[in-house]
């Protein structure tokens, strides 16, 4: 898994060279996908918002009601190509006449795309879905640009590729930071705090990587909403709250009020929960800044896996659940 994480920069560079054909023009999109495949939609939605465009994200069966009434461009993302929720979304999208683009390494989704004549982007296979973020997100951004929804992402992908390689590549500069954070988080449930905007999908990514790679409990929450409820939860059961470690993700474009909230929230809760550290985004473009935080989070999850003495690659409980679901059909 460490070698997979080191290839994130290579994946982003691959996407920067990607030529996407056959994508119909549209003014809005819906990204359908689950887990490590679906998280790319959350990143794309945050980037689209900065350009004043709407990109929805759907993580379930079928498509939402609004998409049936006014069909958007549907981008179905499944790294394996066999995600049942995503296949269901494709069937429903086709049924209401929505244009569909499939992003996958193969499987049933690729077969459906070819059979139905849908636009298809094929990414390199052989990885865990959560280790293919560069391929999947980069492909989504290229598709959205091809549809006229987003601007050309080539320069941002190239910047992100170079920055990520410097952080989490073979001689990654972020190794020391990740190790320090993991050591401070050892023995604690992890809470990852971001804010509405660029750090929101990154906080979610940190949480899911810690879950899957380290087999470790974690959750994520966002400013300013968490200041209206979650901070109260630290006060009633100190025996529980002191077993939690908070990591905050910070971007230079966070609003002044959000920055003030982060500082004051830490001050008023410092005696109730352990604030482990703040991680600051690097880079110029919004994409590069998001990916810099992703690179650190991926390494933290792997350091936690070392501390837990677990293999980060297999996700046996997910596979067991899938088998049991298959038995129900």
C-alpha positions in Angstrom: 0.0 0.0 0.0 2.9 2.4 0.6 4.1 1.8 -3.0 0.6 2.5 -4.2 0.4 5.7 -2.2 3.7 6.8 -3.7 2.2 6.6 -7.2 -0.5 9.3 -6.6 1.7 11.9 -8.4 2.2 9.6 -11.3 -1.6 9.1 -11.5 -2.3 12.8 -11.6 0.3 13.2 -14.3 -1.3 10.5 -16.3 -4.6 12.3 -16.1 -3.0 15.5 -17.2 -2.2 13.7 -20.5 -5.6 12.1 -20.9 -7.7 12.8 -24.0 -11.4 12.3 -23.4 -13.6 11.9 -26.4 -17.4 11.7 -26.9 -18.4 13.6 -23.8 -21.7 15.6 -24.6 -21.8 19.2 -23.6 -23.9 20.0 -20.5 -24.2 22.7 -17.8 -24.3 20.4 -14.8 -23.2 16.9 -13.7 -24.0 14.2 -11.2 -21.1 12.0 -10.1 -22.3 8.5 -9.0 -19.8 6.3 -7.1 -19.1 4.6 -3.8 -16.2 4.4 -1.4 -12.7 5.0 -2.9 -14.2 5.4 -6.3 -16.9 7.9 -5.3 -14.7 10.2 -3.2 -13.4 11.8 -6.5 -16.9 13.2 -7.0 -16.7 15.1 -3.7 -13.4 16.7 -4.8 -14.8 17.6 -8.2 -17.9 19.1 -6.6 -15.8 21.4 -4.4 -13.7 22.5 -7.4 -16.8 23.1 -9.5 -18.2 25.3 -6.8 -15.2 27.6 -7.1 -16.0 28.0 -10.8 -19.6 28.7 -10.1 -20.8 25.4 -11.5 -23.0 22.7 -10.0 -21.8 19.2 -9.7 -23.8 16.8 -7.5 -22.6 13.7 -5.8 -24.7 10.5 -5.4 -23.7 7.6 -3.2 -26.5 5.1 -3.3 -28.6 3.1 -5.7 -30.3 4.7 -8.7 -30.2 8.5 -9.1 -31.9 11.3 -7.0 -35.3 12.6 -7.9 -34.1 15.9 -9.2 -31.9 14.1 -11.7 -34.8 12.2 -13.1 -36.8 15.4 -13.6 -34.0 17.4 -15.2 -31.3 14.9 -16.3 -27.7 16.1 -15.8 -24.6 14.6 -17.3 -24.1 11.5 -15.2 -20.5 10.4 -14.6 -20.6 6.8 -13.2 -17.3 6.0 -11.4 -16.4 2.4 -10.3 -12.8 1.4 -10.3 -13.6 -2.3 -10.4 -16.6 -1.8 -12.6 -18.7 -4.1 -10.5 -20.1 -1.8 -7.8 -23.8 -2.6 -7.7 -25.0 0.8 -6.6 -23.2 2.5 -9.5 -24.5 0.0 -12.0 -27.9 0.7 -10.7 -27.4 4.4 -11.2 -26.3 3.8 -14.8 -29.5 1.8 -15.5 -31.7 4.5 -14.1 -29.9 7.3 -15.7 -30.1 5.6 -19.1 -33.8 5.0 -18.5 -34.6 8.7 -18.0 -32.5 9.7 -21.0 -29.5 11.2 -19.2 -26.2 11.3 -21.0 -23.8 8.9 -19.2 -20.0 8.7 -19.0 -18.4 5.6 -17.4 -15.0 5.9 -15.6 -13.6 2.4 -14.7 -10.8 0.0 -15.1 -13.1 -2.7 -16.6 -15.7 -5.1 -15.2 -19.5 -4.9 -15.8 -19.5 -1.1 -16.0 -17.2 -1.2 -19.0 -19.3 -3.9 -20.6 -22.5 -1.9 -20.1 -20.9 1.2 -21.5 -19.8 -0.6 -24.7 -23.1 -2.4 -25.1 -25.1 0.8 -24.7 -22.7 3.0 -26.6 -21.9 5.2 -23.6 -18.8 7.3 -23.4 -16.1 5.4 -21.6 -12.9 6.4 -19.9 -10.7 3.4 -19.0 -8.1 3.8 -16.2 -5.2 1.5 -15.4 -6.2 -1.4 -13.2 -4.6 -3.5 -10.5 -4.9 -1.3 -7.5 -7.2 -0.9 -4.5 -9.9 1.6 -5.4 -8.8 3.9 -2.6 -5.3 3.9 -4.1 -6.5 5.0 -7.5 -7.7 8.5 -6.6 -5.4 10.2 -9.0 -6.6 8.2 -12.0 -10.3 8.5 -11.0 -10.4 12.2 -9.9 -8.2 13.2 -12.8 -10.5 11.4 -15.2 -13.6 13.0 -13.7 -12.1 16.5 -14.1 -11.2 15.8 -17.7 -14.7 14.6 -18.4 -16.2 17.7 -16.8 -13.9 19.9 -18.8 -14.9 18.0 -22.0 -18.5 18.7 -21.2 -17.8 22.4 -20.7 -18.7 22.3 -17.0 -15.1 23.0 -15.7 -12.1 24.7 -17.1 -9.1 22.7 -18.5 -7.5 21.0 -15.5 -4.1 20.2 -17.2 -2.0 22.8 -15.4 -3.5 22.1 -12.0 -3.1 18.3 -12.5 0.6 18.8 -13.4 1.2 21.1 -10.4 -0.6 18.6 -8.1 1.4 15.7 -9.5 4.8 17.4 -8.8 3.8 18.5 -5.4 2.3 15.2 -4.3 5.4 13.3 -5.5 7.6 15.6 -3.4 5.4 14.9 -0.3 4.5 11.2 -0.6 6.8 9.8 -3.3 9.7 7.4 -2.6 11.6 10.1 -0.6 8.5 11.9 0.6 9.0 15.1 2.6 5.8 14.4 4.5 7.0 11.2 6.1 8.2 12.8 9.3 5.0 14.8 9.8 2.8 11.8 9.2 4.8 9.7 11.7 4.6 12.4 14.3 0.8 12.8 13.9 0.3 9.0 14.0 2.3 8.7 17.2 0.2 11.4 18.8 -3.0 9.7 17.6 -2.0 6.2 18.8 -4.6 4.8 21.1 -7.1 7.5 20.2 -10.2 7.6 18.0 -9.5 10.1 15.3 -11.6 13.2 14.5 -10.7 15.0 11.4 -11.9 18.6 11.1 -12.2 20.5 7.9 -14.4 23.4 6.7 -17.0 23.8 4.0 -15.1 24.2 0.7 -11.8 22.6 -0.3 -10.9 20.9 3.0 -14.3 19.2 3.3 -13.7 16.3 0.9 -10.1 16.0 2.2 -11.4 15.5 5.8 -13.7 12.8 4.5 -10.7 11.2 2.6 -8.6 11.2 5.8 -11.4 9.5 7.7 -12.0 6.8 5.1 -8.3 6.1 4.6 -7.8 5.7 8.4 -10.8 3.3 8.4 -9.6 1.1 5.5 -5.8 1.3 5.8 -5.4 1.3 9.6 -8.7 -0.6 10.4 -9.1 2.3 12.9 -12.2 4.2 14.0 -12.4 7.8 12.8 -15.0 10.4 11.8 -14.9 13.8 10.2 -16.8 17.1 10.8 -16.8 20.6 9.3 -16.6 24.1 10.4 -18.8 26.1 11.0 -21.5 23.5 11.6 -19.5 21.5 14.3 -19.4 24.7 16.4 -23.2 24.5 16.7 -23.3 21.0 18.2 -20.2 18.8 18.3 -18.2 20.9 20.7 -20.8 20.5 23.4 -20.3 16.7 23.2 -16.8 17.0 24.5 -17.9 18.3 27.9 -20.2 15.6 29.4 -18.0 12.5 29.3 -14.3 13.4 29.8 -13.6 9.7 30.2 -14.6 9.3 26.5 -13.6 12.6 25.0 -10.0 12.4 26.3 -9.6 9.2 24.2 -10.2 11.2 21.0 -7.5 13.0 18.9 -8.5 15.9 16.7 -6.6 16.9 13.5 -7.6 20.1 11.7 -7.0 20.7 8.0 -6.3 24.3 7.0 -6.3 26.0 3.7 -5.1 29.6 3.0 -8.5 30.5 1.5 -10.5 29.6 4.6 -12.6 32.6 5.6 -11.4 34.8 8.4 -14.4 33.7 10.5 -13.7 30.0 10.0 -10.0 30.6 11.0 -11.2 32.4 14.1 -13.6 29.6 14.8 -10.8 27.0 14.6 -8.6 29.0 16.9 -11.3 29.7 19.5 -12.8 26.2 19.3 -9.4 24.7 20.2 -9.1 27.2 23.1 -12.5 26.4 24.6 -12.2 22.6 24.3 -8.5 22.2 24.9 -9.1 20.8 28.4 -11.7 18.3 27.2 -10.2 16.7 24.0 -6.7 16.3 22.6 -5.9 18.6 19.7 -3.2 16.6 18.0 -2.2 19.1 15.3 -3.1 21.3 12.3 -2.1 20.4 8.7 -1.7 23.2 6.2 -2.4 22.9 2.5 0.5 23.6 0.1 0.5 24.6 -3.5 -1.0 27.3 -5.7 -4.0 25.8 -7.5 -7.0 24.6 -5.4 -6.5 21.0 -6.8 -2.8 21.0 -5.7 -3.7 22.3 -2.2 -6.3 19.6 -1.8 -3.9 16.9 -3.0 -1.2 18.0 -0.7 -3.5 17.3 2.3 -4.5 14.0 0.7 -0.8 13.0 0.5 -0.2 13.6 4.2 -3.5 11.9 5.2 -2.6 8.8 3.2 0.7 8.5 5.0 -0.8 9.1 8.4 -3.2 6.2 7.7 -0.3 3.9 6.8 1.7 5.0 9.9 -1.4 4.1 12.0 -1.5 0.7 10.3 2.0 0.1 11.4 1.2 1.1 15.0 -1.8 -1.2 14.9 0.2 -4.1 13.4 -2.3 -4.6 10.6 -2.0 -5.1 6.8 -3.4 -2.0 5.2 -4.3 -3.7 1.9 -7.2 -6.2 2.6 -10.6 -5.0 3.6 -12.0 -8.4 4.6 -15.2 -7.1 6.3 -16.2 -5.3 3.2 -15.7 -8.4 1.0 -17.5 -10.5 3.5 -20.5 -8.1 3.4 -20.5 -8.2 -0.4 -20.6 -12.0 -0.4 -23.5 -12.0 2.1 -25.3 -9.5 -0.1 -24.8 -11.7 -3.1 -26.4 -14.6 -1.2 -29.5 -12.4 -0.6 -30.1 -12.0 -4.3 
